[in-house]
Amino acid sequence: MLIILGQNKAAASSVKIQGCEVIVTTPYSFLRLFEHHNLLFCRLCHLVLDEVEVLLSEATEQVFTILDCYNKSVFAEEWEYSLHQIIAVGTHYNKHIARLIKEFMSDPYVVITAVEEASIYGNVQQVVQPCTNSEKTAVLLKILDFTPNDLQKVLIFTDSVSEAEMVHQALKSNSIFSLRIHKESEFNFTYILEQWTKKYSSGTHVVLILTDDCMQPLGITDATCVVHFSFPSPSIFVQRLHSLSDNFCNVIKDSSVDQEYTKARSVILLTEDNACHAPEILHYLQHAEAEIPPELCDITAKVLEAEEEKKLSRPLCAYLKTFGICKNRTACPDCHQINFEIDVPQNILDKITQTSGCVTILPLHIVNATNYFGRIVDKQKDQYTTLAKEMNEYFKKPGSKISVENVEKLALYGLCEETHFHRVQVVEISPKEEENSFFSVKVKYIDEGRTSQVQNYQLLHLPARFQCLPPQAVEFVVCRLKPIDNEIEWNPKVTHYIDYKIKGKLHEAKIVLTLGNTAWVDPMVRVARLPGLNMSVSEYNVRSEILSTGLGTDNPEHITQLQKLCRHMKVLDNSKNLEHLSIKENAAGPEDASNPQNMSMQENSTGNSNSSKITPGNHPCDDVAQTKEAEDSTLHQHKCFNPEIKWYQNEETVTVKVKIASVADCKCEFSGKKVVFSAYSGDKRYLADMELHRDILAEKSTCVIKETEVIIVLVKENKEMWCKLLKNKNLHVSFDFEHWEDFEDKSPFPVGNKKWHCTDAVTEELVDSSEDSGTESDD
């Protein structure tokens, strides 16, 4: 049975394995299962480690924990005579395999079929010497310029007769005796082998220069050093390494062999003509844990940069978008750089700026747990809703369903699915059969983002008036999440769960970044309106739902990694500095700010509830789970109430009006970045712990008590207009619109002839908000 377990302990305890003879799982899942099934190893006879190099690289600690438990069960008295076997299979050698064999296998049988992997196992010293073509001969002479303690048999490989002769003459002129063999040589193979196999004294150099076509006839396997004077192809490289095979160390058999000790050496001369192979060589040296020259790293970086330039026409890597990183950029066919021609935000930018980054979205196609396609819905007047209604009315008329005779690639057509009509674009046409007038067509639903295969006769002529509206499908990515256990793909279980949970349902989201047709959202919440009440509740936060499955974990570097790619890209707040790209308040126009009811926001999330109340004017995209500090603060102040606060400003001061009737025991503490106000009204205690947007002069700020309100005057440290009062938003703090005209005239955010203001000038958030039941204002 296949067992994949997340971090949800209940799931592990519910797994039934009685009677199961084969379990397929991962190291992480196996250990979670073991926590609830302590006798698991008692029945375990065969432990198979598939792709062992991946397991030992990605889950080293977990694999050796399993091996240790398995080893203890083998030596248990009651299982001493049971059959036990460990099988490790892989495509590459890994340094941890030596430990696996030495510590956990009593009678190991090692089979390595790839010579290049055997050379790593055999501790062959891999050396790369970067040089220019003109320096190759000098570098070769330097390699041979040493007096060995033992007999050294050196093979110098060239790829042509002329090159072999040139190397031979260079060595001869430097008093280095050498043999040479190639297809035009006067010496036969018998003579060369006699010279090669003669007994020589210690400290002797035996040098043979040869072309690659002579390797097989000679059959040499006892060389101590091979010099790749000409750069080899992968297959030739393997054959050359085989010449060293007699001197491969058996580090498993002889435990006394030092890992640093080596009998064989392989030297590659890397010139500018072979720079394109630098990434492959670097990867091999890293795999062999060999010394890497800095020049090789520089060459590799340039080659990879050039390769990435070739990928600019490709779409942005899906792993990069979903997780912020791509673990295998070299093999990945997609682009890992921002292409300004492709990735500049398209039709979604206007919708975002109109709503200050807070939007209503409708997921329609679920790719995986955090990646969806859908639409941005305008609750006031949604263009697509109008279009869909008109399309349905049109196609229901008799004679309107006109099948397309000549299907063209990239053309737009209509398509009927049950009772709904969709706009589709042809992306691929399968080859037509000569005698068949019907054929398959791959289409993309431009307003939903999904693709499917349909028959050509299903495509309907789409009038031009229905083609004017741009494609409405937008790609959404939920931020700061990744699969557990270093996986790069989402478990189908969580994807199916999210598909069931969110598909076809309206959600409120805050967009923190856009590139091309992709929008990154954080948070994304489902909101439901309570019937009969002018109130809504937040049913769930999608990110929290994924985390609750135990199959996802936090990915705090997600957006940060994307920021690094687009330092010069325009972000949602119209700022040119992407340092502020993280979840934050966005700009809004005075037409939005003129209605405080529309801009009111409140965060009311606690650890004991998955729902939170949203007052009629709130935008639910700000109803995000609070941090632990905010939760603790909420619990600490659950008996306090938040007063209603209004503010306005000039260049020198900010005036804050706290509306409380019959104020008693009033306290107001000032600091450079904070104001803490508390007071009693009857038996109710009011508290406002305000973290300010900018610094103030605490010693010059004052607090004056009046009959129905308290006036706090904050003296600014610098003469400037603030775009908001508090660092964070809150329902109970709003701008005083009696002074709106003054604020508008001095706003620090002019854009063209219009003036745009932060939403924070309208609503703010107290750092320590109280529970819903404890929120009250006196009118």
C-alpha positions in Angstrom: 0.0 0.0 0.0 1.1 3.6 -0.7 1.4 5.7 2.5 1.9 9.4 2.3 1.4 11.2 5.6 1.5 14.8 6.5 2.1 16.5 9.8 -1.5 15.7 11.0 -0.9 13.2 13.8 -4.5 11.9 13.6 -4.0 10.7 10.0 -0.9 8.7 11.0 -2.7 7.0 13.9 -5.7 6.0 11.7 -3.6 4.1 9.2 -4.2 0.3 9.3 -1.3 -1.9 8.1 -2.3 -5.3 9.4 -1.9 -7.9 6.7 0.1 -5.5 4.4 3.1 -7.1 2.9 4.6 -4.1 0.9 4.6 -0.5 1.9 5.7 2.3 -0.5 6.4 5.5 1.3 8.9 8.3 1.9 11.4 8.6 4.8 9.4 11.4 6.4 6.1 9.5 6.2 7.6 6.3 7.4 8.9 7.9 10.6 5.5 9.5 11.2 3.9 6.1 10.8 6.4 4.6 13.1 5.5 7.0 15.9 2.0 5.4 16.1 3.0 1.8 15.1 6.0 0.9 17.3 6.1 -2.7 16.1 6.5 -1.6 12.5 10.1 -2.8 12.3 9.4 -6.2 13.9 7.8 -7.4 10.7 10.1 -5.6 8.3 12.3 -8.0 6.4 13.4 -6.1 3.2 14.2 -2.4 3.3 14.5 -1.0 -0.3 16.0 2.5 -0.8 15.1 3.6 -4.3 16.8 6.6 -5.8 19.2 6.3 -2.8 21.2 9.4 -3.8 18.1 11.6 -3.6 17.1 10.1 -0.3 20.6 10.6 1.2 20.8 14.2 -0.1 17.3 15.4 0.7 16.5 13.3 3.8 19.8 12.2 5.3 18.8 12.4 8.9 15.5 10.6 8.3 17.1 7.7 6.3 19.8 7.0 9.0 17.2 7.1 11.7 15.2 4.5 9.8 18.4 2.4 9.3 19.3 2.6 13.0 15.8 1.4 14.0 16.0 -1.3 11.5 19.4 -2.4 12.7 18.2 -2.6 16.3 15.3 -4.8 15.2 17.6 -7.1 13.3 19.7 -7.8 16.4 16.7 -8.2 18.7 16.7 -11.7 20.2 13.3 -12.8 19.0 14.1 -11.8 15.4 17.8 -12.9 15.3 17.2 -15.7 12.8 14.7 -13.9 10.5 15.7 -12.9 7.0 16.7 -9.3 6.7 18.0 -7.4 3.7 18.8 -3.8 2.7 18.8 -2.9 -1.0 19.9 0.6 -2.1 19.4 1.5 -5.8 20.4 4.7 -7.5 21.8 6.4 -10.6 24.5 8.3 -8.9 27.0 7.6 -6.1 26.6 9.5 -2.9 29.2 10.0 -0.1 26.7 8.7 2.5 26.6 5.3 0.8 29.9 4.4 2.3 28.4 4.9 5.8 25.3 3.0 4.8 27.4 0.0 3.7 29.9 0.1 6.6 27.5 0.6 9.5 24.3 -1.2 8.3 25.4 -4.0 6.0 27.2 -7.1 7.3 28.0 -8.7 4.0 27.6 -6.0 1.3 27.6 -6.7 -2.5 28.3 -3.5 -4.4 27.6 -3.2 -8.2 28.4 0.0 -10.0 27.7 -0.1 -13.7 28.6 3.5 -14.6 32.4 4.1 -14.9 32.1 7.8 -14.0 30.2 6.9 -10.8 32.8 4.1 -10.1 35.5 6.7 -10.3 33.9 8.7 -7.6 33.4 5.6 -5.4 37.1 4.8 -6.2 38.2 8.2 -4.9 39.7 9.3 -8.2 41.0 12.9 -7.9 39.2 15.1 -10.4 41.1 18.2 -11.5 40.0 20.9 -13.8 42.6 23.4 -15.1 41.1 26.4 -16.9 43.5 27.9 -19.5 43.6 29.4 -23.0 44.4 27.4 -26.1 47.8 29.0 -26.3 48.6 28.0 -22.7 47.6 24.3 -23.0 51.1 23.0 -23.7 52.6 25.1 -20.9 50.0 23.9 -18.5 50.6 20.3 -19.5 54.3 20.6 -18.9 53.6 22.0 -15.4 51.4 19.0 -14.7 54.2 16.6 -15.5 56.8 18.7 -13.8 57.1 16.8 -10.5 59.1 13.9 -9.1 56.8 11.1 -7.9 57.6 8.7 -5.1 55.8 5.9 -6.9 55.6 4.8 -10.5 53.4 7.1 -12.5 51.8 6.0 -15.7 50.3 8.9 -17.5 48.0 8.8 -20.5 47.6 12.1 -22.5 44.5 12.0 -24.7 44.2 14.0 -27.9 41.5 14.0 -30.6 43.7 14.2 -33.7 47.0 13.0 -35.1 48.4 16.5 -35.5 47.6 17.3 -31.9 49.3 14.1 -30.7 52.4 14.9 -32.7 52.5 18.4 -31.4 52.3 17.3 -27.8 55.0 14.6 -28.4 57.4 17.3 -29.8 56.7 19.6 -26.9 57.5 17.0 -24.4 60.6 15.9 -26.3 61.9 19.4 -26.5 61.5 19.6 -22.7 63.4 16.4 -22.1 60.4 14.4 -21.2 60.4 10.9 -22.7 57.1 9.8 -24.0 55.5 7.2 -26.2 52.9 8.0 -28.8 50.3 6.0 -30.7 47.8 6.9 -33.4 46.5 5.5 -36.7 49.5 6.9 -38.6 52.1 5.9 -36.1 55.0 3.6 -37.1 54.8 1.7 -33.8 52.2 -1.1 -33.5 50.1 -1.8 -30.5 52.2 -4.7 -29.4 55.3 -2.6 -29.1 53.5 0.1 -27.2 52.0 -2.4 -24.7 55.4 -4.0 -24.2 56.9 -0.6 -23.3 53.9 0.3 -21.1 53.9 -3.0 -19.1 57.7 -3.1 -18.5 58.8 -3.1 -14.9 60.0 0.4 -13.9 61.6 1.7 -10.8 59.8 3.9 -8.3 59.7 7.6 -9.2 59.6 6.9 -12.9 57.3 8.7 -15.3 55.8 6.6 -18.1 54.0 8.9 -20.5 51.8 7.7 -23.5 50.3 10.2 -25.9 47.4 8.7 -27.9 44.2 9.4 -29.8 40.8 8.2 -28.6 40.5 5.6 -31.3 43.5 3.7 -29.8 41.9 3.2 -26.4 40.0 0.0 -27.1 42.8 -1.9 -29.0 45.3 -1.1 -26.2 42.9 -2.0 -23.4 44.9 -0.1 -20.7 43.4 -0.2 -17.2 46.4 0.5 -14.9 47.1 4.2 -15.6 47.6 6.4 -12.6 46.8 9.7 -14.4 44.8 10.7 -17.5 45.2 14.1 -19.0 42.3 15.2 -21.2 44.4 17.5 -23.5 41.5 17.5 -25.9 38.0 18.0 -24.3 36.0 14.8 -24.3 32.4 14.1 -25.0 30.5 12.3 -22.2 31.0 8.9 -23.7 34.7 9.4 -24.5 35.2 10.8 -20.9 33.8 7.5 -19.5 36.2 5.4 -21.7 39.2 7.5 -20.7 38.3 7.0 -17.0 38.2 3.3 -17.5 41.9 3.4 -18.2 42.3 4.2 -14.4 40.0 1.4 -13.2 42.8 -0.8 -11.7 43.7 2.0 -9.4 40.2 2.8 -8.1 40.3 2.5 -4.3 37.8 0.2 -2.6 37.0 2.5 0.3 34.3 0.1 1.5 36.5 -3.0 1.6 39.5 -1.3 3.2 38.1 0.8 6.0 41.6 2.1 6.8 41.8 4.0 3.5 41.8 7.7 4.1 39.2 9.6 2.1 41.9 12.0 1.1 44.1 9.3 -0.2 44.0 8.7 -3.9 45.9 6.5 -6.4 44.4 7.8 -9.6 44.0 11.3 -11.0 42.0 12.8 -13.9 43.0 16.2 -15.3 40.8 18.2 -17.7 42.2 21.2 -19.6 39.3 23.6 -20.0 39.8 26.3 -22.7 37.6 29.0 -24.1 36.5 26.7 -26.9 34.9 24.3 -24.4 33.3 26.9 -22.1 29.9 25.7 -23.1 30.6 22.5 -21.2 31.5 24.3 -18.0 28.1 23.7 -16.2 28.4 19.9 -16.8 31.9 19.8 -15.5 31.0 22.0 -12.5 28.1 19.7 -11.7 30.4 16.6 -11.9 33.0 18.1 -9.7 30.4 19.1 -7.1 29.1 15.5 -7.3 32.6 14.2 -6.8 33.2 16.8 -4.0 36.4 17.8 -5.8 38.2 21.1 -5.5 36.5 23.7 -7.8 38.7 26.4 -9.3 37.2 30.0 -9.1 37.7 30.4 -12.9 35.4 27.5 -13.5 32.6 29.1 -11.4 33.0 32.4 -13.4 32.9 30.6 -16.7 29.8 28.6 -15.6 28.0 31.7 -14.4 28.5 33.4 -17.8 27.4 30.3 -19.7 24.3 29.9 -17.5 23.5 33.6 -18.0 23.7 33.2 -21.7 21.4 30.1 -21.5 18.9 32.0 -19.5 18.9 34.8 -22.1 17.8 32.2 -24.7 14.8 31.3 -22.5 13.5 34.8 -22.3 10.7 34.0 -24.7 9.6 31.1 -22.6 7.0 31.6 -19.8 8.2 32.3 -16.3 9.1 29.1 -14.4 6.1 27.6 -12.6 8.2 26.6 -9.6 9.6 30.1 -9.4 6.1 31.6 -9.3 4.7 29.0 -6.9 7.5 28.6 -4.4 10.0 31.5 -5.2 12.8 29.0 -6.2 13.5 26.5 -8.9 15.8 23.7 -7.7 17.0 22.7 -11.1 17.4 25.8 -13.3 19.8 24.2 -15.6 17.4 21.4 -16.7 14.3 23.5 -16.4 13.1 24.7 -19.9 11.4 27.8 -18.7 12.6 31.3 -18.0 14.0 32.4 -14.6 14.3 36.1 -15.4 11.8 38.9 -15.7 11.1 39.7 -19.3 9.6 43.2 -19.4 7.9 42.6 -22.7 6.0 39.5 -21.4 5.8 40.1 -17.6 4.6 43.6 -17.4 1.1 43.4 -15.8 -1.6 43.2 -18.4 -5.3 43.6 -18.2 -5.4 43.0 -14.4 -3.4 46.1 -13.5 -6.3 48.5 -13.9 -8.6 46.3 -11.8 -6.0 46.2 -9.0 -5.3 49.9 -8.9 -9.0 50.6 -8.9 -9.4 48.5 -5.7 -6.1 49.3 -3.9 -5.0 45.7 -4.4 -8.0 44.2 -2.6 -10.2 42.3 -5.1 -13.0 39.8 -5.3 -11.8 36.7 -7.2 -13.6 33.6 -8.5 -11.3 30.5 -8.8 -12.5 28.4 -11.7 -9.6 26.1 -12.5 -7.5 24.6 -9.8 -3.9 23.7 -10.9 -2.6 22.7 -7.5 -3.1 23.7 -3.8 -1.8 27.2 -4.3 -2.1 27.9 -8.0 -5.5 28.7 -9.6 -7.0 30.3 -12.7 -10.1 32.5 -12.4 -11.5 35.9 -12.7 -11.4 39.2 -10.9 -15.1 40.1 -10.2 -16.3 43.7 -10.1 -19.3 43.6 -7.6 -20.6 47.0 -8.9 -20.7 46.2 -12.6 -18.9 43.1 -13.8 -18.2 43.3 -17.6 -17.9 39.5 -18.0 -21.2 38.9 -16.3 -22.9 41.2 -18.8 -21.0 39.6 -21.7 -22.0 36.0 -20.6 -25.6 37.0 -20.3 -25.6 38.6 -23.8 -23.8 35.5 -25.2 -26.4 33.1 -23.7 -29.3 35.2 -25.0 -27.7 35.3 -28.5 -27.0 31.6 -28.9 -30.4 30.6 -27.6 -32.0 32.4 -30.6 -32.8 30.0 -33.5 -30.2 29.9 -36.2 -27.5 31.5 -34.0 -25.4 28.3 -33.5 -23.4 28.4 -36.6 -20.6 25.7 -36.7 -17.2 26.8 -38.0 -16.1 25.2 -41.3 -12.5 26.2 -41.3 -10.9 26.1 -37.9 -7.9 28.5 -37.5 -5.3 28.3 -34.9 -5.4 31.2 -32.2 -8.9 32.2 -33.5 -11.7 32.8 -31.0 -14.9 30.7 -31.1 -17.9 30.0 -29.0 -18.4 26.6 -27.3 -21.5 25.2 -25.6 -21.2 23.2 -22.4 -24.5 22.0 -21.2 -26.5 25.2 -20.9 -23.5 27.6 -20.8 -21.6 29.2 -23.6 -17.9 30.0 -23.4 -15.3 31.9 -25.4 -12.5 29.6 -26.4 -9.2 30.1 -28.4 -7.8 27.3 -30.5 -4.3 26.5 -29.4 -3.6 23.3 -31.2 -5.2 21.4 -34.1 -4.5 17.7 -34.5 -3.7 16.3 -38.0 -6.8 15.7 -40.0 -7.6 12.2 -41.2 -8.1 12.2 -45.0 -11.5 10.6 -45.0 -12.7 12.0 -41.8 -14.3 15.5 -41.6 -14.2 15.5 -37.8 -11.0 16.0 -35.9 -9.8 17.0 -32.4 -9.0 20.5 -31.4 -7.2 21.7 -28.2 -8.9 24.9 -26.9 -8.3 27.3 -24.1 -11.2 28.9 -22.2 -9.9 32.4 -22.2 -12.2 33.5 -19.3 -11.4 30.5 -17.1 -7.8 29.5 -17.8 -8.4 25.8 -18.4 -7.8 23.8 -21.6 -9.6 20.8 -23.1 -9.9 18.7 -26.2 -13.1 19.2 -28.3 -14.3 18.2 -31.7 -14.1 20.7 -34.5 -17.9 20.6 -35.1 -18.5 21.8 -31.6 -16.9 25.2 -32.3 -19.4 28.0 -33.0 -19.0 31.3 -34.9 -18.5 34.1 -32.3 -19.7 37.5 -33.4 -17.2 40.3 -33.2 -19.0 42.1 -30.4 -18.3 39.2 -28.1 -14.6 39.2 -28.9 -13.9 42.8 -27.8 -13.7 42.1 -24.1 -10.1 41.0 -23.3 -9.5 37.5 -21.9 -10.7 37.6 -18.3 -8.7 34.6 -16.9 -6.1 35.5 -14.4 -3.6 33.2 -12.7 -3.6 33.5 -8.9 -0.9 32.2 -6.6 -1.4 32.0 -2.8 1.8 33.2 -1.1 4.1 31.9 1.6 3.3 28.2 1.2 5.2 25.1 0.1 4.8 21.3 0.4 6.3 19.6 3.4 9.4 17.4 3.4 11.3 19.3 0.7 8.8 18.2 -1.9 8.5 20.2 -5.2 5.0 19.1 -6.0 1.8 19.4 -4.0 0.3 16.2 -2.7 -2.9 15.4 -4.7 -4.8 15.1 -1.5 -4.5 18.7 -0.6 -5.0 19.8 -4.2 -8.3 17.9 -4.3 -9.3 19.3 -0.9 -8.7 22.9 -2.0 -10.5 22.2 -5.4 -13.6 21.1 -3.5 -13.3 23.9 -1.0 -12.8 27.0 -3.3 -13.8 26.2 -6.9 -16.6 28.4 -8.2 -16.9 30.4 -5.0 -16.2 34.1 -4.5 -13.2 35.0 -2.3 -11.7 38.2 -1.1 -8.0 38.6 -1.7 -5.3 41.2 -1.4 -2.9 41.2 -4.4 0.8 41.8 -3.3 2.5 41.4 -6.7 1.6 41.1 -10.4 3.7 39.9 -13.3 2.2 39.3 -16.7 -1.2 37.7 -16.2 -0.2 36.3 -12.7 -1.3 37.8 -9.4 0.2 36.8 -6.0 -2.4 37.0 -3.3 -2.0 37.2 0.5 -4.5 36.7 2.1 -7.3 34.9 0.2 -10.4 34.4 2.3 -14.0 33.1 1.8 -16.6 35.5 3.1 -20.3 34.8 3.7 -23.0 37.3 4.5 -25.3 36.5 7.4 -29.0 36.4 6.2 -31.1 39.1 7.8 -28.1 40.8 9.3 -26.0 43.6 7.9 -22.8 41.6 8.7 -20.5 39.1 7.0 -18.2 36.4 8.4 -14.9 35.1 7.2 -15.5 31.4 6.8 -11.9 30.4 6.2 -8.5 31.6 5.1 -7.2 29.5 2.2 -3.6 29.6 3.5 -4.8 28.4 6.9 -6.8 25.6 5.3 -3.8 24.3 3.4 -1.7 24.4 6.6 -4.4 22.6 8.5 -4.1 19.5 6.2 -0.5 19.0 7.5 0.7 18.7 3.9 1.9 22.3 3.6 4.3 24.5 5.5 5.4 28.1 5.8 7.5 29.6 3.0 8.5 33.0 4.3 11.0 33.7 1.5 8.4 33.3 -1.3 7.8 36.9 -2.2 11.3 38.0 -1.1 12.8 35.7 -3.8 10.4 37.2 -6.4 11.3 40.7 -5.4 15.0 40.0 -6.2 13.9 39.2 -9.7 12.0 42.4 -10.3 13.9 45.1 -8.5 12.8 47.6 -11.3 9.3 46.4 -11.8 6.4 48.6 -11.0 4.5 47.3 -7.9 1.0 47.8 -6.7 1.5 50.9 -4.6 3.1 52.7 -7.6 6.4 52.8 -5.7 9.7 52.2 -7.5 11.2 50.5 -4.5 10.4 46.9 -4.3 11.7 46.8 -0.7 8.1 47.5 0.3 6.6 44.8 -1.8 5.6 42.7 1.2 1.9 42.7 2.3 1.2 46.3 3.0 -1.3 49.1 2.6 -1.9 50.3 -1.0 -2.8 53.6 -2.5 -6.3 54.7 -3.0 -7.9 57.7 -4.6 -9.9 60.4 -3.0 -13.0 59.0 -4.6 -12.5 55.9 -2.5 -11.4 57.7 0.6 -14.5 60.0 0.5 -16.5 57.1 1.8 -15.2 55.9 5.1 -17.7 53.1 5.2 -16.1 51.5 2.2 -12.6 51.7 3.6 -13.3 50.4 7.2 -11.3 47.3 8.0 -11.0 45.1 11.1 -8.9 42.1 11.9 -10.6 39.8 14.4 -8.9 36.5 14.4 -8.2 34.3 17.4 -6.8 30.9 17.9 -10.2 29.5 19.0 -12.3 30.5 16.0 -12.0 30.1 12.2 -14.6 32.8 11.6 -14.4 36.5 12.1 -17.0 39.2 11.9 -16.7 41.8 9.2 -18.7 45.0 9.6 -20.6 46.1 6.5 -17.9 48.5 5.3 -15.0 46.1 5.8 -12.9 44.7 3.0 -12.4 41.1 4.1 -9.0 40.8 2.4 -7.5 42.3 5.6 -9.1 39.6 7.8 -5.9 37.7 8.1 -4.8 35.4 10.9 -2.9 37.5 13.5 0.6 36.9 14.6 1.2 35.2 18.0 2.1 38.5 19.6 -1.2 40.1 18.4 -3.2 37.0 19.6 -1.5 37.2 23.0 -2.2 40.9 23.2 -5.9 40.3 22.3 -6.3 37.8 25.1 -4.5 40.0 27.6 -6.9 42.9 26.8 -10.1 41.1 26.4 -11.9 43.2 29.0 -10.9 46.5 27.3 -12.9 48.4 24.6 -11.6 50.3 21.6 -12.7 54.0 21.5 -13.7 55.6 18.3 -10.9 57.8 17.0 -10.7 60.4 14.3 -7.7 62.4 13.2 -6.5 65.2 10.9 -3.2 67.0 10.4 -1.2 69.9 9.2 2.5 70.0 8.4 3.6 70.4 12.0 1.0 68.5 14.1 -1.5 65.7 14.1 -4.8 66.1 16.0 -6.4 63.0 17.3 -9.9 63.1 18.7 -10.9 60.2 21.0 -14.7 60.1 21.4 -15.6 59.0 25.0 -18.3 60.4 27.2 -17.8 61.1 30.9 -14.0 60.5 30.9 -12.4 59.4 34.1 -8.9 58.3 35.1 -7.5 59.3 31.7 -3.8 58.5 31.0 -1.8 59.2 27.8 1.8 58.1 27.4 3.9 59.4 24.6 7.1 58.0 23.0 8.9 58.6 19.7 6.8 56.0 17.8 3.9 55.2 20.0 1.0 56.6 21.9 -0.8 54.6 24.6 -4.2 56.1 25.7 -6.4 54.6 28.4 -9.5 55.9 30.2 -12.7 54.8 32.0 -16.2 55.7 31.2 -18.5 54.3 33.9 -17.5 50.7 34.5 -15.9 50.3 31.0 -12.2 50.6 30.4 -11.0 52.0 27.0 -7.6 51.4 25.6 -5.8 52.5 22.5 -2.2 51.3 22.0 -1.2 53.1 18.8 2.0 52.4 16.9 2.5 55.5 14.8 3.5 55.7 11.1 6.1 58.4 11.7 8.1 59.8 14.7 6.8 62.5 17.0 8.3 64.8 19.7 7.0 63.1 22.8 7.9 65.9 25.1 5.9 68.5 23.1 2.8 66.4 22.5 -0.2 67.1 24.7 -3.6 65.5 25.8 -6.6 67.7 26.7 -9.9 66.3 28.2 -13.2 67.7 27.1 -16.8 66.7 27.9 -17.4 64.1 25.2 -14.0 63.6 23.8 -10.3 63.7 24.4 -8.0 65.9 22.2 -4.5 64.6 21.7 -2.1 66.8 19.8 1.0 65.1 18.4 4.0 67.3 17.3 5.7 65.8 14.3 9.5 65.3 14.4 9.8 66.5 10.8 7.5 68.9 9.0 5.7 66.8 6.5 2.3 65.4 5.5 1.6 61.9 6.7 -0.2 59.5 4.4 -1.5 57.6 7.4 -1.6 57.9 11.2 -0.8 54.4 12.3 1.6 51.8 11.1 -1.4 49.3 10.7 -5.0 49.7 9.9 -8.1 49.4 12.2 -11.8 49.8 12.0 -12.0 52.2 14.9 -9.5 54.8 13.5 -10.6 57.0 10.6 -9.8 60.3 9.0 -11.8 63.3 10.1 -13.6 64.3 6.9 -14.5 67.7 8.2 -10.9 68.5 7.5 -10.7 66.5 4.2 -10.2 69.6 1.9 -7.2 70.7 3.9 -5.7 67.2 3.7 -6.3 67.0 0.0 -4.6 70.2 -0.7 -1.4 69.1 1.1 -1.4 65.4 0.2 2.1 64.1 -0.5 0.9 61.8 -3.3 0.1 63.9 -6.5 -0.2 61.8 -9.7 -0.8 63.9 -12.8 -3.8 66.2 -12.2 -5.3 63.9 -9.7 -4.3 63.4 -6.1 -4.2 59.9 -4.7 -4.1 59.1 -1.0 -3.3 56.1 1.1 -6.2 54.2 2.4 -4.6 54.5 5.7 -5.6 58.1 5.8 -9.1 56.8 6.2 -8.8 53.7 8.3 -6.2 52.5 10.7 -5.6 49.5 12.9 -4.7 49.4 16.5 -1.7 47.1 17.3 -3.6 45.5 20.1 -7.2 45.0 19.0 -9.8 43.6 21.4 -12.2 40.7 20.9 -15.4 41.2 19.0 -17.4 41.0 22.1 -15.3 43.7 23.7 -15.5 46.3 20.9 -17.8 49.2 21.6 -18.1 52.9 21.0 -20.3 55.5 22.6 -22.5 57.6 20.5 
